[in-house]
Amino acid sequence: MTAHVVHIVHRFDTGGMENGMVNLFNTLSAERFRHTVVALTDYGDFRHRIRAQHVDFHALHRAPGRGLGWTRKLWRLLRDIRPDLVHTRNLAALEAQFVAAAAGIRATVHGEHGRDVFDLYGQNWKYNLLRRAARPFVSNYIAVSRDLETWLRLQIGVPQRKLHQIYNGVDGEKFHPRTGDRPEGLPAGFADADSRVFGSVGRMVEVKDYPTLVEAYIRLHRQAPALAGGTRLVIVGEGLARAACQRRLDAAGLARFVWLPGERHDIAELMRTFDVFVLPSKNEGISNTILEALATGLPVIATAVGGNVELVDSGHGRLVRAGDAADMAQALLEYLEAPETIRVQGDAARREAQARFSIPAMAEAYATVYDHTLGRWNAGNSRENSTGT
């Protein structure tokens, strides 16, 4: 029997969480699970990446503020489609657990994929009060990192029996190392065969902290101009920080060394034009872009925050202090001073991705949690029914 899972998110658009959902929908057997996505606000074209099965999408157009009109819309929708299981993701969708309970749905999962800049370490007492209030209504939790799993257990008080830690998966066929010369994809004349391209991919929002990467690159040029002259920096992504980063580079006279193309849909191809991947985030759950970089065979420089410390080690990258442009500049410089490290660590990165982060393994782990959650409630209902006859 096919189980119907409703996934509730704040918004379904370009992002790591959404990418993980797409991979899940494209991998789980449609005979085992069918899916509906409910966006409390709206959804975008990223949904078109779902190709293996049809997934219905609903947008509730929740208005900013504390109005409760969206709860009535969601309650009616859940009562209409009557899913077997509801899966909410992150704090912004957690209140939907109360609505699911009111709609009579008892099999529920909540996923934590990372925290935003307004509560980097999960210490906000108001948010945690909400999380604790929702705890009795959540059958099982999924955390994408050990860091988040530990926080849920110690800070929110989630029992260990309800906790499941599942790493995101990465498509090792789509994201693979380049063979031969640097492929096309960068602007004409931007980089040559001898250039070292530092690259990053992500939303250019505050929590990703791209201004620190830009400052680190400027420092690199000031500290080692001869070596830095042979480098290029690429930051792929859209957001409010993009214009500010471009202005800072213009003021430093380094615009010709840097390309900020905005949002792109050829990420796998662009990754293969990089030599080293850099992620300057203030916090992360489990970064899909780090996983994609590892699968592409790239050494990774990342901040020592959240799940990054579980993905990056000295064998295939370097961890730096968050918000520390000097530390990041030193990491960039070390790859220029020992270029052979790029190849050695890149090979190790690819092996790590293949061994630990396959999409089929991720999808099956989610299916196991769904089956466990549904089995618990189905078994309970069967006992209740047999007692009443």
Secondary structure, DSSP 8 states (H G I E B T S, - for coil): --EEEEEEES-BSSSHHHHHHHHHHHHS-TTTEEEEEEESS-B-GGGGG--SS--EEEE----SSS--HHHHHHHHHHHHH--SEEEEESHHHHTHHHHHHHTT---EEEEE----GGGTTS--HHHHHHHHHHGGG-SEEEESSHHHHHHHHHTS---GGGEEE----B-TTTS----SS--S-S-TTS--TT-EEEEEES--SGGG-HHHHHHHHHHHHHH-HHHHTTEEEEEE--STHHHHHHHHHHHTT-GGGEEEEES-S-HHHHHTT-SEEEE--S--SS-HHHHHHHHTT--EEEES-TTHHHH--TTTEEEE-TT-HHHHHHHHHHHHHSTHHHHHHHHHHHHHHHHH-BHHHHHHHHHHHHHHHHHHHHHHHHHHHHHH-
